[in-house]
Every structure is written in C-alpha cells, then in structure tokens.
C-alpha cells in the first residue's frame, strides 16, 4: 500500500532550482534513503514532504491513516519545556491518552492527604481503562526503553539546558515513539555514539514503519535500505536495493551515460559541419533539424565523478613524535567528580592510524584536547617532538572573519600544496575537489551553510600539510562524496592519524588500531577495525553471559554424589584479567547497594499509597532492580570461580 506520493515537486534554491518535477512514492514498510551532494536539496525535499516549507509547485499526498513524524537536522523546541513535555507534545491519539493519564495522576498526587474531586477520580478511572484496553502500559514501557537506550534518564530537565547532541537525541526519541507509519529522518546518526547507532540501525531495520531518511552512514544505508533515491542534476532517480546495489547500478548508469554522451558528440560534429554550409545548402525542412541540434548542444552534459587520490609531500617526522605519561583527567559532576581519563601513557610512532572508540560522554574529545595541548591534564606529562606539526579538526571550528571569501580563507594558510610526484595543486583546485567550484570560491564565508563552512575548514587544514592529523567527528555534515574524497586523501597520508568518528565505514577505511575508553576512565588498545572490535565485544558479552549461566547451574547442582561435589569444588580455574580483577573488587558493594534499593522499593510498594502513577513507576523500578541484582549475583559467582 502506498503511504506517500510526491508529484511534480519543484523548489528553487539560492540561485537555481534544487529539483524540478520530482515524482516518487513510498510504500508501506519501505526503507528508503535520499542521497546526493551537499546543496543538492536533500534536506529541502524532506522538509517539503514534512510540510515544514512549501514547494514552489507540485503536490504531496500522505495516506490519511499513515501520519508522518519528522526529525530535522536541527530540531526546534521551547527552551522552557521539560523533556517530558517535549516528547509528549504530539497529536498521536495513543500518546495523548498517556499524557492525559499522567496529568490526572499529577492532579491526584497534588491533592495530597485531601480527598480528590469526584471529577478527577472518574477521569483517572476512565484513562486507566483506556490504558488497559489499548495495551498502552506496554507502549509506555517501550517508550521508557527507547529513552534509556538513548541515555535520556531525567525527563524533568528543561530543553533549554541540553547540549545540541542531547536535544537531537530527545527529538529522535520523540519521532521514534510517535504513533505514525512514516518516518522522515534527516541525519539521524549525528551526535550518536557507535553503540547507539548500532541499536538504531536494528530498530529501523525491524520496524514495520516506512522510512525515508537522509544519512551519510554507508553501513547504515546498506543494512536498512530497500531502495535508494539519488538527487542529481535537479531530478530524483530510483535505485532498487541497498547502498551496495546502488553503487553497482550507478556504475552501469554512468557507463551508459558516458557512451551516450560520446555518441551525441559524434553526431554533433557532423551536424555542426552542416550548419556551417549556409542557408542555401540546408533546404526547406531544416528548422526541425536545427532545433534538434540546439537541444543536443544545450543539453545538461554528463559529468562523471572525478576520482581524487593523491599523496602529498609530507613533513619529516622526527624520532620523537608525541609522548604522554600517566595523564589523568576528571570533570566536576553533581555530587563529586567523574574520571574520564585514568593514568594513560603512550608513545606515538610514525605511520600509526588510530581510532578512538567510546560512548558519548566517555571523554573522547577531552583526550584529543589533552593530546593537542589545548586542555591541561590533572596529572601526568605530555611532550611533543620538535618536528611534529599538528593539524586538529575540531567539531565546532571558529572563523574569525566571516567576510573573507572562501579562496582568501584557504590562501591565508597556503596557496599551493606539493604532491609526492613533485607537481603542485593550487588552493583553487583543492577547493574544486571538495565541491567548491566556480563563483562559490569568491563568495564570503558568511554566505555558506554550517556544513559548507566545515568543509572549507577541512580543506584549509589539509592545505597546512601537517604530519600528525587529528580529526574529531570530521564526517558530521559531510555528504558521501566528500567523505569518499577525504578517505582517498587519508589513504595517501604518511603521517600519524588520530580519529574520533561515529561513522563505522569511515573508521574501518582509515584506521587499523583503536583506543577503547572504558567506563572507569582507563584506556585499552585493540588491533583491528571498528567493525572487528564490535564483533569481538559482542562475542565476549555472550561468552560472559553463558559462563555466568554455567556457573549458576553448577552452583545449583551441588547436591550430587560426594565425588561429583569434590570434582565441582576443584575445577581447573581460569585467571582473572586485569579488568575482571577490578570488577571483582567492586561488585560486592554494588550487590549490597542493589539489595538495599530492592528492599526500599518493596517497602514503598506496600505502603498503601493510592497514587497509581507512582505505584506503576515503583513497580517498574523494582523489576529493573531485581533483574540487575540477579545479573550481578550471577556475575559475582562467575568472577569468584576465577583466580
């Protein structure tokens, strides 16, 4: 069943049409992606479909039973709203019932010891019945699960106090929980860590809802999409299948287009000669032929994507590049401090390509800032080599003078860069490779979008010819083509490379070793790609769970024969790893606190309170605490079996 129909849609850009007479549909359960170069109109098309902005012409029809949820790149919100109010600010009938139920519970709670009015009591009974009949308790639990996975725990925080990344997460949660059949997502993976992206990937892959998204995450595209729609030359072309299939079909289409162009050029050579013979030689039926020639001449010519792979003449790295010894860093948090880096030592070596892996808030950017000397560590030592020249790409670059033109901004750093074969590449040509062609090079930085400015900033950084390149989330706001250009550049980069990125494909292509930021602030190493580490981590998690079950089963079957008990008492013990030893030293305290929490919740549950909302929350907390306690006990039993 068709849920969304776009017909002959046209929208103008700053100087020319972004897309013209675009027509396509979205079927029930279809997972589609919209790809194209920065500035081609992907976000604009998505906003037109969502009803945020009107098209200049054409129509958009949404199935009346479907409903649309839209996640923009930069979500809008009321700063004074709480997270709870923002999430439930929806026309969804189901969410409306949940919101009304919670409001009624709030009124009942405010009544305190006084007897609530009969109207409030009847309203609460009606809404409780609605929650039961529509199975909204499970819906509420699924909402909480989504919020927890996205790291949204305190729903009473004001939206205006959130970071940009957290505000994006809250808006993502809002569209994921809405009761609609169509999801429009503009760069949903931005500001998410790799673990959360993997969860979102699975969530979107298995949801029955239809999805139309703009994203540059190629693994994401490959895993989820059943179709790709590419905006190119003001029109949209459909490619059935995932991103890998798109690449195959795109290569064939480009070959056909190139051959067609070659045939047209051959015809034009003959036709130009005919035009030059003069009116007498043309005869009376020439007008249609002349019109046809002009159409061929003025056609939008095929332009194949230019490959861009080169090596630059690098600065020589000395024997000493960068060394850190025993560095630590803690940040203040409510109630104390949080250690994000603990006693880290490392000597960087020539040619290393290292990725930094960790969840949001684990200290990845803090580590880069300390290594670059921009943030002082609480303890330890940092020392850089005399010949080490750093190039540091920051997530939020600053531009002191936005009135400078794009070309002036690049030339201020360097006018040419020398390739490894001795030839030179000018600043203008370098800009062209990253999509800044023609008049835009002479436009002020002020006229560029945020994503375009970041791209210019990247070009300036590469033109400075560093021998130690540090990139903090370089793929945010870049299209797939720009990322491909950057990857090709990095393949030929001979210096040290240190990268933080949530894009697994990018990480897999450019790094071969990882720094893993652990929960306790320690940093461990992994030799391999990001995808390989995710597989190893999942295998370790499953193995630990299975070993914990086996240990529990052995513990439960102690009542056997004397010889069986003897054998069970003297198994061949496995040694604890360093991390397991740290965990074993702390786990008893964790279990004790969970037992105290469980008792406290049980007492609250049996207190005789009539607040249905409060009792439901306590019951949910008790279940979660009991589950966590069981897991910790099983884990303690397993760790106890080691030596």
C-alpha positions in Angstrom: 0.0 0.0 0.0 1.3 3.4 -0.9 1.6 5.7 2.1 3.3 8.8 0.5 3.1 10.3 -3.0 5.2 13.1 -4.3 4.1 14.5 -7.7 6.0 17.0 -9.9 7.6 18.8 -7.0 9.8 21.8 -7.7 11.7 24.0 -5.3 14.1 26.9 -6.0 17.5 27.3 -4.3 19.6 30.4 -3.8 20.4 30.8 -7.5 18.8 28.0 -9.4 16.2 25.2 -8.9 17.3 22.5 -6.5 15.0 19.9 -8.0 12.3 20.1 -10.8 9.2 18.0 -11.4 10.3 15.3 -8.9 7.8 12.4 -8.7 8.1 9.3 -6.5 6.2 7.3 -3.8 6.9 5.5 -0.6 5.2 2.1 0.1 4.2 0.6 3.4 7.2 -0.9 5.2 9.7 0.5 2.6 13.0 1.8 3.9 14.4 4.4 1.5 17.3 6.8 1.6 17.7 10.1 -0.1 21.3 10.7 -1.2 23.1 13.4 -3.1 25.8 16.0 -2.8 25.7 18.8 -0.2 23.5 21.5 -1.6 21.6 19.2 -4.0 18.3 19.7 -1.9 18.0 16.5 0.2 17.1 18.3 3.4 14.9 20.8 1.5 13.0 17.9 -0.2 12.5 16.2 3.2 11.2 19.4 4.7 8.8 19.9 1.9 7.4 16.4 2.4 7.1 17.0 6.1 5.1 20.2 5.5 7.7 22.5 7.1 8.2 24.5 3.9 6.1 24.7 0.8 7.3 23.6 -2.6 7.2 26.1 -5.5 5.0 23.7 -7.4 3.7 20.1 -7.2 1.8 18.1 -4.7 2.5 15.8 -1.7 -0.2 13.3 -0.6 0.0 11.3 2.6 -2.3 8.4 3.3 -4.8 9.6 5.8 -4.2 6.6 8.1 -0.4 6.9 8.0 0.7 10.0 9.7 4.3 11.5 9.4 7.0 12.0 12.0 9.9 14.3 11.0 13.3 14.6 12.6 15.1 17.7 11.2 18.9 18.2 11.3 18.5 21.0 13.8 15.4 20.3 16.0 13.3 23.2 17.3 11.9 23.3 20.8 10.6 25.6 23.5 13.6 26.2 25.9 11.2 26.2 28.9 9.6 22.8 28.1 10.8 19.8 30.1 12.0 16.7 28.2 8.7 15.0 29.2 6.6 17.9 27.8 8.6 17.9 24.5 8.3 14.2 24.0 4.5 14.1 24.6 3.9 17.2 22.5 2.2 15.2 19.8 -1.1 14.7 18.0 -0.8 10.9 18.4 -4.0 9.5 20.0 -2.1 7.0 22.0 0.4 9.5 23.3 -2.5 11.8 24.1 -4.0 9.2 26.4 -0.7 8.5 28.1 -0.2 12.3 28.6 -3.7 12.8 30.0 -3.3 9.8 32.3 0.0 11.2 33.7 -1.6 14.7 34.1 -4.5 13.1 36.0 -2.1 11.2 38.2 -0.3 14.5 38.8 -3.5 16.2 39.9 -4.3 13.3 42.2 -0.8 13.5 43.7 -1.1 17.2 44.3 -4.3 16.6 46.3 -2.1 15.0 49.0 -4.0 13.9 52.0 -7.2 15.7 50.9 -9.8 13.8 49.1 -9.6 14.4 45.3 -12.7 15.7 43.5 -15.1 13.2 42.0 -14.4 14.5 38.6 -10.7 13.8 38.9 -11.4 10.3 40.2 -13.7 9.5 37.4 -11.3 10.9 34.8 -8.5 8.8 36.2 -10.7 5.6 36.1 -11.6 6.4 32.5 -8.0 6.9 31.5 -6.9 3.8 33.4 -9.5 1.8 31.4 -8.2 3.4 28.2 -4.6 2.4 29.1 -5.7 -1.2 29.8 -8.0 -1.6 26.7 -5.4 -0.2 24.2 -2.5 -2.0 25.9 -0.7 1.3 26.5 1.2 0.0 29.5 3.4 -1.9 27.1 3.6 1.2 24.9 4.7 3.2 27.9 7.4 0.6 28.7 8.7 0.7 25.1 8.9 4.5 25.4 11.0 4.2 28.5 13.2 1.6 26.8 13.9 3.9 23.9 14.7 6.8 26.2 17.0 4.7 28.3 18.9 3.4 25.3 19.4 7.0 24.1 20.7 8.0 27.5 17.7 10.1 28.4 17.0 9.5 32.1 15.9 12.7 33.7 12.7 13.8 32.0 12.3 16.9 34.1 15.3 18.7 32.6 14.5 21.8 30.6 15.1 21.6 26.9 17.0 24.9 27.0 19.6 23.4 29.3 20.5 20.5 27.0 23.5 20.3 24.7 22.9 20.2 21.0 23.6 16.5 20.9 21.2 15.7 23.7 18.5 17.9 22.2 18.9 15.9 18.9 18.6 12.6 20.9 15.4 13.8 22.6 13.9 14.8 19.2 14.9 11.4 17.8 13.2 9.7 20.8 10.1 11.8 20.1 9.7 10.6 16.5 10.5 7.0 17.3 7.7 6.8 19.9 5.1 8.6 17.9 2.1 6.5 16.6 2.7 7.1 12.9 3.5 4.9 9.9 6.0 7.2 8.1 9.4 8.4 9.5 11.3 11.2 7.8 14.8 11.4 9.3 17.4 14.0 8.4 20.9 12.7 9.5 19.6 10.6 12.5 23.0 9.3 13.4 24.6 12.7 14.0 25.6 13.1 17.7 25.1 9.4 18.4 27.9 7.1 19.5 28.7 3.9 17.6 26.9 1.6 20.1 23.7 3.7 19.9 23.9 3.8 16.1 24.0 0.0 16.0 20.9 -0.1 18.2 19.1 2.5 16.0 20.1 0.6 12.9 18.5 -2.6 14.2 15.4 -0.7 15.4 14.8 0.9 11.9 15.6 -2.3 10.1 12.9 -4.3 12.0 10.2 -1.6 12.5 7.1 -2.0 10.3 7.1 1.7 9.8 8.1 3.2 6.4 11.3 5.3 6.5 12.7 8.0 4.2 16.0 9.3 5.5 19.0 11.4 4.7 22.2 10.0 6.1 25.9 9.7 5.1 26.4 6.5 7.2 27.1 3.9 4.5 26.8 0.8 6.8 23.5 2.2 8.0 22.3 2.6 4.4 23.5 -0.9 3.5 21.8 -2.6 6.5 18.5 -0.8 6.4 17.6 0.4 2.9 15.4 -1.4 0.4 15.7 1.5 -2.1 17.9 4.5 -2.8 16.8 7.7 -4.3 19.5 10.0 -5.6 19.1 13.7 -6.2 21.3 14.6 -9.1 21.0 17.3 -11.8 17.7 18.6 -10.3 15.9 15.2 -10.5 15.5 12.1 -8.4 16.5 8.7 -9.7 15.3 5.5 -8.1 17.7 2.6 -7.4 16.1 -0.6 -6.0 18.1 -2.4 -3.3 20.6 -1.2 -0.6 23.6 1.0 -0.9 25.8 -1.7 -2.3 23.3 -2.4 -5.1 23.1 1.3 -5.7 26.8 1.5 -6.3 26.7 -1.3 -8.8 23.7 0.1 -10.7 25.2 3.7 -10.5 28.4 2.4 -12.1 26.4 0.9 -15.0 24.3 4.0 -15.4 27.4 6.2 -15.6 29.0 4.0 -18.2 25.8 4.2 -20.3 25.6 8.0 -19.9 29.2 8.4 -20.9 28.7 6.2 -24.0 25.5 8.2 -24.9 27.5 11.5 -24.5 30.2 10.2 -26.8 27.6 9.2 -29.5 25.9 12.6 -29.2 29.3 14.4 -29.6 30.0 12.3 -32.7 26.6 13.3 -34.2 27.2 17.0 -33.3 30.5 17.1 -35.2 28.6 16.1 -38.4 25.7 18.5 -37.6 28.0 21.4 -36.9 29.6 21.0 -40.4 26.1 21.0 -41.9 25.2 24.2 -40.0 28.3 26.0 -41.3 27.4 25.3 -45.0 24.9 28.2 -45.0 21.2 28.6 -45.7 21.2 27.5 -49.4 22.6 24.1 -48.6 20.0 23.3 -45.9 16.8 23.0 -47.9 13.3 23.8 -46.7 13.0 21.1 -43.9 15.9 22.4 -41.9 14.1 24.1 -39.0 13.3 20.9 -37.0 16.9 19.7 -37.6 18.3 23.0 -36.4 16.1 22.8 -33.2 17.3 19.3 -32.6 20.9 20.3 -32.9 20.5 23.2 -30.4 18.8 20.8 -27.9 21.8 18.5 -28.2 24.2 21.3 -27.8 22.4 22.8 -24.8 21.7 19.5 -23.0 22.9 19.0 -19.5 26.1 17.1 -20.2 27.2 14.0 -18.3 29.8 14.8 -15.7 31.4 11.7 -14.2 32.6 12.0 -10.6 36.3 12.8 -10.6 38.5 10.4 -8.7 40.7 12.1 -6.2 43.6 10.0 -4.8 47.0 11.6 -4.3 49.8 11.7 -1.8 51.4 15.0 -0.7 55.0 15.6 0.1 54.8 15.2 3.9 56.9 16.9 6.5 59.5 14.7 8.0 58.7 13.3 11.4 61.5 13.0 13.9 62.3 10.1 16.2 60.1 11.6 18.9 56.6 12.4 17.8 54.3 12.7 20.8 54.6 11.1 24.2 52.2 11.1 27.2 52.9 9.5 30.5 50.4 8.9 33.4 47.9 11.5 32.2 44.6 11.7 34.1 41.6 14.0 33.9 38.4 14.3 35.9 35.5 16.7 35.4 33.1 18.0 38.1 29.7 16.5 38.2 26.8 16.9 40.6 27.8 15.3 43.9 31.5 15.0 43.0 33.8 14.3 40.0 33.9 11.9 37.1 37.3 10.5 36.0 37.3 10.3 32.2 41.0 9.5 31.7 42.9 7.5 34.2 46.7 7.0 34.2 47.2 6.9 30.4 50.6 6.5 28.8 51.6 6.2 25.2 54.4 6.9 22.7 53.1 7.6 19.2 55.0 6.1 16.3 55.4 7.1 12.7 52.6 6.0 10.4 50.1 5.0 13.2 46.4 5.2 12.3 44.4 5.1 15.5 40.7 5.5 16.1 39.2 6.5 19.4 36.2 4.4 20.5 33.8 5.2 23.4 30.3 6.0 24.3 29.0 9.6 24.4 30.5 11.4 27.4 33.3 8.9 27.8 36.0 11.6 27.2 37.0 11.2 23.5 37.2 14.9 22.8 38.8 15.5 26.2 41.6 13.0 25.3 42.2 14.8 21.9 42.3 18.2 23.6 44.9 17.0 26.1 47.0 15.3 23.4 46.9 18.6 21.4 47.9 20.6 24.5 44.6 22.6 24.5 43.4 21.2 27.8 45.7 20.6 30.8 45.6 17.2 32.4 45.2 16.9 36.1 48.3 14.8 36.3 51.0 13.3 34.1 53.3 14.6 31.4 52.9 15.5 27.7 55.8 16.1 25.3 55.7 16.6 21.5 58.6 16.3 19.1 60.3 19.3 17.6 59.3 18.2 14.0 55.7 17.3 14.8 53.2 19.6 13.1 49.7 19.0 14.3 46.5 19.5 12.2 43.5 19.5 14.5 40.0 19.3 13.0 37.6 20.4 15.7 33.9 19.6 15.9 32.9 23.3 16.1 35.5 25.4 14.2 35.8 29.1 14.7 36.0 31.6 11.8 37.5 35.0 13.0 36.4 36.8 9.8 33.3 35.6 8.0 33.7 38.4 5.4 36.7 36.7 3.9 36.0 34.8 0.6 36.4 31.0 0.5 39.5 31.3 -1.6 41.1 34.0 0.6 40.5 31.9 3.7 42.3 28.9 2.1 45.2 31.0 0.6 45.8 32.6 4.0 47.1 29.1 5.1 48.7 28.0 1.8 48.4 28.9 -1.9 49.7 25.5 -3.2 50.3 22.0 -1.9 53.0 19.8 -3.4 52.2 16.3 -4.4 54.6 13.4 -3.9 55.4 13.4 -7.6 56.6 17.0 -7.4 53.6 18.6 -9.1 51.7 21.3 -7.3 48.0 21.6 -6.6 46.6 25.2 -6.1 44.2 26.2 -3.4 41.5 26.7 -6.1 42.0 23.2 -7.5 41.9 21.7 -4.0 38.6 23.5 -3.3 37.2 22.1 -6.5 38.0 18.6 -5.3 35.9 19.2 -2.2 32.9 20.6 -4.2 33.6 24.3 -4.2 33.6 25.2 -7.9 33.3 28.5 -9.8 31.7 31.5 -8.2 31.4 30.0 -4.7 35.1 30.3 -4.3 34.7 34.1 -4.4 31.7 34.1 -2.0 32.1 35.2 1.6 32.2 32.6 4.3 29.2 34.3 5.8 27.0 33.1 2.8 27.9 29.4 3.4 25.8 26.9 5.4 27.3 25.4 8.5 28.2 22.2 6.7 29.9 24.1 3.9 32.0 26.1 6.3 33.1 22.9 8.0 34.1 21.6 4.6 36.2 24.7 3.8 37.8 24.4 7.3 38.8 20.8 6.4 40.4 22.0 3.1 42.4 24.7 4.9 43.6 22.1 7.5 44.8 19.7 4.7 46.5 22.6 2.9 48.6 23.3 6.0 50.3 19.9 5.3 50.5 18.5 8.9 52.4 15.4 9.7 50.1 14.5 12.7 46.5 14.8 11.8 43.8 14.7 14.5 40.1 14.6 13.4 37.2 15.0 15.8 34.0 13.9 14.2 35.0 15.0 10.7 32.1 13.3 9.0 29.2 15.3 10.6 27.5 17.4 7.9 29.5 15.9 5.0 27.9 14.1 2.2 29.0 10.6 1.0 31.0 12.1 -1.9 33.0 14.5 0.4 33.8 11.6 2.7 35.0 9.5 -0.2 37.4 12.3 -1.2 38.6 12.6 2.4 39.1 8.9 2.7 41.1 8.9 -0.5 43.3 11.7 0.8 43.9 9.9 4.1 44.9 6.7 2.3 47.9 8.6 0.9 48.7 10.4 4.2 52.0 9.3 5.5 52.0 10.9 9.0 50.2 9.9 12.2 46.4 9.8 12.2 44.1 10.0 15.2 40.4 9.9 14.6 37.1 10.2 16.6 34.1 9.3 14.4 30.7 7.7 14.8 30.9 6.6 11.2 31.9 2.9 11.2 32.6 2.7 7.5 34.9 5.8 7.6 36.7 4.3 10.7 37.1 0.9 9.0 38.7 2.5 6.0 41.1 4.9 7.6 42.3 3.4 10.9 43.7 -0.1 11.9 44.1 0.3 15.7 41.7 1.5 18.4 42.0 3.3 21.8 39.0 2.0 23.8 37.8 4.4 26.5 36.4 2.3 29.4 33.8 3.2 31.9 36.4 3.7 34.7 38.5 6.1 32.7 41.2 3.6 31.7 42.2 3.3 28.0 42.8 -0.1 26.5 44.0 -1.0 23.0 42.6 -3.1 20.2 44.5 -4.0 17.0 41.9 -4.2 14.2 39.0 -2.2 12.7 36.0 -0.8 14.4 33.7 -3.5 13.0 36.0 -6.2 14.2 36.0 -4.8 17.7 32.2 -4.6 17.8 32.1 -8.3 16.8 34.7 -9.2 19.5 32.9 -7.2 22.1 29.6 -8.9 21.3 31.2 -12.3 21.4 32.7 -11.5 24.8 29.4 -10.3 26.1 27.7 -13.5 25.0 30.5 -15.7 26.4 30.3 -13.9 29.8 26.6 -14.5 29.9 26.9 -18.2 29.0 29.7 -18.7 31.6 27.6 -17.0 34.2 24.7 -19.3 33.5 27.0 -22.3 33.6 28.4 -21.2 36.9 24.9 -20.7 38.3 23.9 -24.2 37.1 26.9 -25.7 38.8 26.2 -23.8 42.0 22.6 -25.0 41.9 23.5 -28.7 41.5 25.9 -29.1 44.4 23.7 -31.8 45.9 25.3 -34.6 43.9 27.5 -37.5 44.9 30.5 -36.9 47.1 32.8 -37.4 44.2 30.8 -35.0 42.0 30.9 -32.4 44.7 34.6 -32.9 45.0 35.2 -32.5 41.3 33.0 -29.4 41.3 34.9 -28.0 44.2 38.2 -28.4 42.3 37.7 -27.2 38.8 40.6 -26.0 36.7 40.5 -22.3 37.4 40.9 -19.6 34.8 42.9 -16.5 35.7 41.1 -13.2 36.1 42.0 -10.4 33.6 43.1 -7.0 35.0 39.6 -5.6 34.2 37.9 -8.7 35.8 40.0 -8.2 39.0 38.9 -4.6 39.2 35.3 -5.6 38.7 35.5 -8.4 41.3 36.9 -5.9 43.9 33.9 -3.6 43.4 31.0 -6.0 42.7 30.1 -6.9 46.3 29.5 -3.3 47.1 27.3 -3.0 44.0 25.3 -6.0 45.1 24.8 -4.7 48.6 23.5 -1.4 47.3 21.1 -3.1 44.9 19.8 -5.3 47.8 19.2 -2.1 49.8 17.5 -0.5 46.9 15.2 -3.5 46.3 14.1 -3.5 50.0 13.4 0.2 49.9 11.2 -0.2 46.8 9.4 -3.2 48.2 8.6 -1.1 51.3 7.3 1.8 49.2 5.2 -0.6 47.1 3.4 -2.0 50.2 2.9 1.5 51.8 -0.8 1.6 50.8 -0.4 4.6 48.5 -3.3 5.3 46.1 -1.2 7.1 43.6 -1.4 4.8 40.6 1.2 6.6 38.6 3.7 6.4 41.5 3.0 2.8 42.2 3.5 1.9 38.4 6.9 3.7 38.4 7.9 1.9 41.7 6.9 -1.4 40.3 8.9 -0.8 37.1 11.9 0.3 39.1 11.6 -2.8 41.4 11.5 -5.1 38.4 14.6 -3.5 36.8 16.5 -3.5 40.1 15.6 -7.2 40.7 16.8 -8.1 37.2 20.1 -6.1 37.6 20.6 -7.8 41.1 20.2 -11.3 39.6 22.7 -10.4 36.8 25.2 -9.0 39.3 24.9 -12.1 41.5 25.5 -14.4 38.5 28.5 -12.3 37.5 29.9 -12.4 41.1 29.6 -16.2 41.1 31.5 -16.4 37.8 34.2 -14.0 38.9 34.5 -16.0 42.2 35.3 -19.1 40.2 38.4 -17.4 38.7 41.7 -16.9 40.5 
